[in-house]
Amino acid sequence: MEHDAITTRFFRQNQFSKFSKDPSLRGQTLQGRFKASQGTQEEKQVGEGVETQEQDMIEKIQIHDSILYCADCMDVFEEIGKVDIVITDPPYGIGENNKKNLSRYKNDPQHCIDYGNENNLWDIKLDKKYIDKLLEISQHQIIFGGNYYADWLPASSGWIYWDKKTTGDFGDGELAYTSFKRAIRAISFQWSGFKQEDMKNKEKRVHLTQKPEYVMKWIVANYTKETDLVLDPFMGSGTTGVACAAGKRRFIGVEKEKRYFDIACKRIDYAYRQLTLF
């Protein structure tokens, strides 16, 4: 099958490594490779060097101009160093979870997406040290949900408002903080449950707080330069990376949940391969 061949090429061509969270062991990198089977992503570690427990490992993979980490961003900020801009969508701390999402579709179950682990309270507000670090390592920042962190962010006149054209108990839109000294900008793109602006070309939603590619591509095009290095320390399913690949921006993404990290790797690789078709 063509899909199997593409998947195998992705895993064989891109660089992959694992290393310990313990800085004293960073030099003893475990080299690895991916093995593809039946169009699914499987991981096979073939290594030399120190052996550590799986939960103590950080994965790092390079896909063209993107470098992706499966880790807590605080564990890799030192290695990443300075970047031009952070574009990210961190947890807001409003208690969102899959159980709430499922409850919204009691009368419309056929359109409900089950993201798994319904009691997982992953949406916990960040510690201030995360925001401080983002400000320290980047020249500019665009942070969705910045209104939940406004007390920790410098004053800004250049917020972005995304009109989601939502219904039900969702807000009408979302705010993104930016460090740019410019007027407030608005973008309108429906993203309400199963309803999307472009129903003929619907995006597959795989993450509870996934942003549409259209919105992220608009942000990358209007707020970054081709020479910029973009960081998303809360990468999720990789939409910022997809937008950067399309816009020919260098990208670094960090996601601590392995499930979403694997999805992001596939989506970003696919975005690069689309560029070679034209």
Sine and cosine of phi, psi and omega as CSV:
sin_phi,cos_phi,sin_psi,cos_psi,sin_omega,cos_omega
0.00,0.00,0.56,-0.83,-0.02,-1.00
-0.89,0.47,-0.63,0.77,-0.03,-1.00
-0.89,0.46,-0.65,0.76,0.01,-1.00
-0.88,0.48,-0.67,0.74,-0.02,-1.00
-0.89,0.45,-0.67,0.74,0.01,-1.00
-0.90,0.44,-0.71,0.70,-0.02,-1.00
-0.88,0.47,-0.68,0.73,0.00,-1.00
-0.89,0.46,-0.65,0.76,0.00,-1.00
-0.89,0.45,-0.63,0.77,0.02,-1.00
-0.87,0.49,-0.75,0.66,-0.07,-1.00
-0.95,0.31,-0.49,0.87,-0.04,-1.00
-0.99,0.14,-0.51,0.86,-0.13,-0.99
-1.00,0.04,-0.47,0.88,-0.12,-0.99
-1.00,-0.02,0.54,-0.84,-0.07,-1.00
-0.98,0.21,0.66,-0.75,-0.04,-1.00
-0.64,-0.77,0.66,-0.75,0.07,-1.00
-0.49,-0.87,0.33,-0.95,0.12,-0.99
-0.80,-0.60,0.60,-0.80,0.09,-1.00
-0.55,-0.83,0.33,-0.95,-0.09,-1.00
-0.97,0.25,0.51,-0.86,0.13,-0.99
-0.92,0.39,-0.40,0.92,-0.02,-1.00
-0.94,0.33,0.91,-0.42,-0.05,-1.00
-0.83,0.55,-0.49,0.87,-0.02,-1.00
-0.93,0.36,-0.26,0.97,-0.03,-1.00
-0.95,-0.30,0.04,1.00,-0.12,-0.99
-0.87,0.49,-0.51,0.86,-0.02,-1.00
-0.95,0.31,-0.30,0.95,-0.04,-1.00
-0.99,-0.13,0.91,0.42,-0.10,-0.99
-0.94,0.34,0.66,-0.75,0.11,-0.99
-1.00,-0.01,0.90,-0.44,0.06,-1.00
-0.99,0.15,0.50,-0.87,-0.04,-1.00
-0.49,-0.87,0.07,-1.00,0.11,-0.99
-0.57,-0.82,0.37,-0.93,0.06,-1.00
-0.99,-0.13,0.54,-0.84,0.09,-1.00
-0.85,-0.53,0.78,-0.63,-0.02,-1.00
-0.97,-0.26,0.61,-0.79,0.01,-1.00
-0.49,-0.87,0.78,-0.62,0.06,-1.00
0.82,0.57,0.54,0.84,0.06,-1.00
0.97,0.26,0.17,0.99,0.02,-1.00
-0.93,-0.37,0.33,-0.95,-0.04,-1.00
-1.00,-0.07,0.86,-0.50,0.08,-1.00
-0.83,-0.56,0.47,-0.88,-0.10,-0.99
-0.86,-0.51,0.75,-0.66,0.04,-1.00
-0.77,-0.64,0.87,-0.50,-0.02,-1.00
-1.00,-0.03,0.82,-0.58,0.09,-1.00
-0.84,-0.54,0.96,-0.27,-0.24,-0.97
-0.73,-0.68,0.25,-0.97,0.15,-0.99
-0.77,-0.63,0.39,-0.92,0.08,-1.00
0.98,-0.19,-0.42,-0.91,-0.15,-0.99
-0.95,0.31,0.59,-0.81,0.09,-1.00
-0.98,-0.20,0.76,-0.65,0.04,-1.00
-0.71,-0.71,0.24,-0.97,0.02,-1.00
-0.94,0.35,0.53,-0.85,-0.06,-1.00
-0.83,0.56,-0.64,0.77,-0.06,-1.00
-0.94,0.34,-0.24,0.97,0.00,-1.00
-0.99,-0.12,0.13,0.99,-0.07,-1.00
-0.98,-0.19,0.52,-0.85,0.11,-0.99
-0.91,-0.42,0.78,-0.63,0.05,-1.00
-1.00,-0.10,0.59,-0.81,0.03,-1.00
-0.66,-0.75,0.79,-0.62,0.00,-1.00
-0.69,-0.72,0.65,-0.76,0.07,-1.00
-0.95,-0.32,0.79,-0.61,0.04,-1.00
-0.82,-0.57,0.98,-0.22,-0.04,-1.00
0.82,0.58,-0.89,-0.46,-0.03,-1.00
-1.00,-0.08,0.27,0.96,-0.01,-1.00
-0.91,-0.42,0.66,-0.76,0.12,-0.99
-0.88,-0.48,0.81,-0.58,-0.10,-0.99
-0.86,-0.52,0.69,-0.72,0.02,-1.00
-0.88,-0.48,0.69,-0.72,0.22,-0.98
-0.99,-0.17,0.99,-0.14,-0.15,-0.99
-0.15,-0.99,0.23,-0.97,0.27,-0.96
-0.97,0.26,0.75,-0.67,-0.10,-1.00
-0.85,0.53,-0.50,0.87,0.01,-1.00
-0.90,0.44,-0.40,0.92,-0.01,-1.00
-0.99,0.16,-0.23,0.97,-0.06,-1.00
-0.82,-0.57,-0.01,1.00,0.00,-1.00
-0.84,0.54,-0.64,0.77,-0.03,-1.00
-0.89,0.46,-0.67,0.74,0.01,-1.00
-0.93,0.36,-0.60,0.80,-0.03,-1.00
-0.92,0.40,-0.70,0.72,-0.02,-1.00
0.97,0.26,-0.49,-0.87,-0.08,-1.00
-0.99,0.16,0.58,-0.81,0.08,-1.00
-0.74,-0.67,0.25,-0.97,0.01,-1.00
-0.98,0.21,-0.65,0.76,-0.08,-1.00
-0.46,-0.89,0.63,-0.78,0.16,-0.99
-0.98,-0.20,0.81,-0.58,0.13,-0.99
-0.83,-0.56,0.91,-0.42,-0.16,-0.99
-0.43,-0.90,0.27,-0.96,0.01,-1.00
-0.73,-0.69,0.99,0.14,-0.08,-1.00
-0.97,0.23,0.17,-0.99,0.14,-0.99
-0.85,0.52,0.65,-0.76,-0.06,-1.00
-1.00,0.00,-0.35,0.94,-0.04,-1.00
0.99,0.17,0.51,0.86,0.00,-1.00
-0.96,-0.29,0.18,0.98,0.09,-1.00
0.97,0.24,0.38,0.93,0.02,-1.00
-0.94,0.34,0.63,-0.78,0.06,-1.00
-0.38,-0.93,0.10,-1.00,-0.08,-1.00
-0.93,0.38,-0.50,0.86,0.02,-1.00
-0.88,0.48,-0.68,0.73,0.06,-1.00
-0.89,0.46,-0.67,0.74,-0.02,-1.00
-0.88,0.48,-0.70,0.72,0.00,-1.00
-0.89,0.45,-0.59,0.81,-0.04,-1.00
-0.91,0.41,-0.40,0.92,-0.03,-1.00
-0.96,0.28,-0.24,0.97,-0.10,-0.99
-0.89,-0.46,0.49,0.87,0.00,-1.00
-0.85,0.53,-0.60,0.80,-0.04,-1.00
-0.99,-0.13,0.07,1.00,-0.03,-1.00
-0.56,-0.83,0.82,0.57,-0.14,-0.99
-0.89,0.45,-0.43,0.90,-0.04,-1.00
-0.92,0.39,-0.35,0.94,0.01,-1.00
-0.98,-0.21,0.12,0.99,-0.04,-1.00
-1.00,0.07,0.68,-0.73,0.10,-1.00
-0.97,-0.26,0.85,-0.52,0.03,-1.00
-1.00,-0.02,0.93,-0.36,-0.03,-1.00
-1.00,0.02,0.04,1.00,0.06,-1.00
0.99,0.14,0.31,-0.95,0.08,-1.00
0.77,0.64,0.90,0.44,-0.20,-0.98
-0.90,0.44,-0.37,0.93,-0.02,-1.00
-0.99,-0.15,0.15,0.99,-0.04,-1.00
-0.95,0.30,0.94,-0.35,0.01,-1.00
-1.00,0.02,0.94,0.35,-0.05,-1.00
-0.98,0.18,-0.32,0.95,-0.09,-1.00
-1.00,0.08,0.95,0.30,-0.01,-1.00
-0.94,-0.34,0.73,-0.68,-0.05,-1.00
-0.85,0.52,0.65,-0.76,-0.02,-1.00
-0.92,0.39,0.47,-0.88,0.20,-0.98
-0.94,0.34,0.53,-0.85,-0.05,-1.00
-0.84,0.54,-0.45,0.89,-0.05,-1.00
-0.88,0.47,-0.49,0.87,0.03,-1.00
-0.92,0.38,-0.73,0.68,0.01,-1.00
-0.90,0.45,-0.69,0.72,0.02,-1.00
-0.85,0.53,-0.65,0.76,-0.03,-1.00
-0.93,0.35,-0.63,0.77,0.04,-1.00
-0.87,0.49,-0.65,0.76,0.02,-1.00
-0.92,0.38,-0.56,0.83,-0.04,-1.00
-0.94,0.33,-0.63,0.77,-0.16,-0.99
-1.00,-0.08,-0.08,1.00,-0.08,-1.00
-0.79,-0.61,0.54,-0.84,0.07,-1.00
-0.97,0.25,-0.62,0.79,0.00,-1.00
-0.73,-0.69,0.36,-0.93,-0.01,-1.00
-0.64,-0.77,0.64,-0.77,0.22,-0.98
-0.78,-0.62,0.90,-0.44,-0.15,-0.99
-0.79,-0.61,0.95,-0.32,0.11,-0.99
-0.90,0.44,0.59,-0.81,-0.06,-1.00
0.96,0.29,0.31,0.95,0.00,-1.00
-0.87,0.49,-0.36,0.93,0.04,-1.00
-0.91,0.42,-0.39,0.92,0.05,-1.00
-0.99,0.14,-0.20,0.98,-0.01,-1.00
-0.84,-0.54,0.31,0.95,-0.12,-0.99
-0.85,0.53,-0.55,0.84,-0.02,-1.00
-0.92,0.39,-0.34,0.94,-0.04,-1.00
-0.97,-0.24,-0.04,1.00,-0.06,-1.00
-0.94,-0.34,0.52,-0.85,0.08,-1.00
-0.88,0.47,0.43,-0.90,0.03,-1.00
-0.87,0.49,0.55,-0.83,-0.03,-1.00
-0.58,-0.82,0.58,-0.81,0.11,-0.99
-0.97,-0.22,-0.11,0.99,-0.19,-0.98
-0.95,-0.31,0.69,0.73,0.00,-1.00
-0.92,0.39,0.39,-0.92,0.11,-0.99
-0.93,-0.36,0.71,-0.70,0.10,-0.99
-0.91,-0.41,0.84,-0.54,0.05,-1.00
-0.97,-0.26,0.93,-0.38,0.06,-1.00
-0.99,0.14,0.93,-0.37,-0.09,-1.00
-1.00,-0.03,-0.11,0.99,-0.02,-1.00
0.79,0.61,0.76,0.65,-0.11,-0.99
-1.00,0.02,0.24,-0.97,0.08,-1.00
-0.75,-0.66,0.12,-0.99,0.05,-1.00
0.97,0.25,-0.61,-0.80,-0.11,-0.99
-1.00,-0.01,0.11,0.99,0.05,-1.00
-0.98,0.19,0.42,-0.91,0.11,-0.99
-0.94,0.35,0.30,-0.95,-0.02,-1.00
-0.92,0.40,-0.43,0.90,-0.03,-1.00
-0.21,-0.98,-0.18,-0.98,0.01,-1.00
-0.76,-0.65,0.50,-0.86,0.07,-1.00
-0.96,-0.26,0.64,-0.77,0.11,-0.99
-0.84,-0.55,0.83,-0.56,0.09,-1.00
-0.95,0.32,0.65,-0.76,0.18,-0.98
-0.73,-0.68,0.47,-0.88,0.02,-1.00
-1.00,-0.01,0.08,1.00,-0.05,-1.00
-0.98,0.17,0.65,-0.76,0.03,-1.00
-1.00,0.00,0.99,0.13,-0.01,-1.00
-0.49,-0.87,0.06,-1.00,-0.02,-1.00
-0.94,0.33,0.36,-0.93,0.12,-0.99
-0.89,0.46,0.69,-0.72,0.04,-1.00
-0.87,-0.49,0.53,-0.85,0.00,-1.00
-0.82,-0.57,0.56,-0.83,0.10,-0.99
-0.72,-0.69,0.67,-0.75,-0.03,-1.00
-0.91,-0.42,0.83,-0.56,0.01,-1.00
-0.36,-0.93,0.89,-0.45,-0.07,-1.00
-0.92,0.39,0.73,-0.69,-0.02,-1.00
-0.44,-0.90,0.95,0.30,-0.15,-0.99
-0.79,-0.61,0.99,-0.16,-0.04,-1.00
0.88,0.48,-0.80,-0.60,0.02,-1.00
-0.99,0.13,-0.16,0.99,-0.01,-1.00
-1.00,0.10,0.75,-0.66,0.03,-1.00
-0.74,-0.67,0.37,-0.93,-0.03,-1.00
-0.84,0.55,-0.72,0.70,-0.02,-1.00
-0.95,-0.32,1.00,0.07,-0.08,-1.00
-0.94,0.34,-0.33,0.94,0.02,-1.00
-0.98,0.22,-0.39,0.92,0.01,-1.00
-0.78,-0.63,0.83,0.55,-0.07,-1.00
-0.90,0.44,0.65,-0.76,0.11,-0.99
-0.99,0.10,0.61,-0.79,0.08,-1.00
-0.97,0.23,0.83,-0.56,-0.01,-1.00
-1.00,-0.07,0.86,-0.52,-0.06,-1.00
-0.86,-0.52,-0.06,1.00,-0.02,-1.00
-0.71,-0.71,0.64,-0.77,-0.11,-0.99
-0.86,0.50,-0.56,0.83,-0.02,-1.00
-0.92,-0.40,0.46,0.89,-0.03,-1.00
-0.87,0.50,0.68,-0.73,0.06,-1.00
-0.99,-0.11,0.54,-0.84,0.03,-1.00
-0.94,0.34,0.56,-0.83,0.01,-1.00
-0.87,0.50,-0.60,0.80,-0.03,-1.00
-0.85,0.53,-0.71,0.71,-0.03,-1.00
-0.92,0.39,-0.71,0.71,-0.04,-1.00
-0.94,0.35,-0.58,0.82,0.07,-1.00
-0.91,0.41,-0.60,0.80,0.05,-1.00
-0.89,0.46,-0.68,0.73,0.01,-1.00
-0.91,0.42,-0.73,0.68,0.00,-1.00
-0.87,0.49,-0.67,0.75,-0.02,-1.00
-0.93,0.38,-0.57,0.82,-0.12,-0.99
-0.99,-0.14,-0.24,0.97,-0.09,-1.00
-0.81,-0.58,0.04,1.00,0.03,-1.00
-0.73,-0.69,0.28,-0.96,0.09,-1.00
-0.94,-0.33,0.33,-0.94,-0.02,-1.00
-0.88,0.47,-0.42,0.91,-0.01,-1.00
-1.00,0.09,-0.11,0.99,-0.09,-1.00
-0.95,0.31,0.51,-0.86,0.18,-0.98
-0.97,-0.24,0.89,-0.47,-0.11,-0.99
-0.97,-0.25,0.71,-0.71,0.04,-1.00
-0.87,-0.49,0.74,-0.68,0.20,-0.98
-0.85,-0.53,0.98,-0.19,-0.05,-1.00
-0.99,0.17,-0.09,1.00,0.08,-1.00
-0.78,-0.63,0.93,0.38,-0.26,-0.96
-0.93,0.36,-0.49,0.87,-0.04,-1.00
0.85,0.52,-0.79,-0.61,-0.03,-1.00
-1.00,0.03,0.12,0.99,0.21,-0.98
1.00,-0.04,0.33,0.95,-0.08,-1.00
-0.91,0.42,-0.58,0.81,0.06,-1.00
-0.88,0.47,-0.65,0.76,0.04,-1.00
-0.91,0.42,-0.62,0.79,0.07,-1.00
-0.88,0.48,-0.70,0.71,0.00,-1.00
-0.90,0.43,-0.62,0.79,0.02,-1.00
-0.93,0.36,-0.64,0.77,0.06,-1.00
-0.87,0.49,-0.71,0.70,0.01,-1.00
-0.90,0.44,-0.58,0.82,-0.02,-1.00
-1.00,-0.03,0.09,1.00,0.03,-1.00
0.86,0.51,0.68,0.73,0.11,-0.99
-0.96,-0.28,0.59,-0.81,0.12,-0.99
-0.94,0.34,0.59,-0.81,-0.15,-0.99
-0.65,-0.76,0.64,-0.77,0.19,-0.98
-0.82,-0.57,0.79,-0.61,0.01,-1.00
-0.81,-0.58,0.59,-0.80,0.02,-1.00
-0.75,-0.66,0.77,-0.64,0.03,-1.00
-0.59,-0.81,0.80,-0.60,-0.09,-1.00
-1.00,0.05,-0.33,0.94,0.01,-1.00
-1.00,0.02,0.87,-0.49,-0.09,-1.00
-0.84,0.54,-0.63,0.77,-0.02,-1.00
-0.84,0.55,-0.74,0.68,-0.04,-1.00
-0.98,0.20,-0.52,0.86,0.09,-1.00
-0.85,0.52,-0.72,0.69,0.01,-1.00
-0.88,0.47,-0.65,0.76,0.04,-1.00
-0.90,0.44,-0.69,0.73,0.00,-1.00
-0.88,0.48,-0.66,0.75,0.03,-1.00
-0.85,0.52,-0.72,0.70,-0.01,-1.00
-0.91,0.42,-0.70,0.72,-0.05,-1.00
-0.91,0.41,-0.66,0.75,-0.03,-1.00
-0.94,0.34,-0.65,0.76,0.07,-1.00
-0.87,0.49,-0.67,0.74,0.02,-1.00
-0.89,0.46,-0.63,0.77,0.00,-1.00
-0.89,0.46,-0.65,0.76,0.04,-1.00
-0.92,0.40,-0.65,0.76,-0.02,-1.00
-0.92,0.40,-0.50,0.87,0.06,-1.00
-0.89,0.45,-0.54,0.84,-0.01,-1.00
-0.90,0.43,-0.53,0.85,-0.05,-1.00
-0.98,0.21,-0.16,0.99,-0.03,-1.00
-0.99,0.11,-0.23,0.97,-0.09,-1.00
-0.86,-0.51,0.00,0.00,0.00,0.00
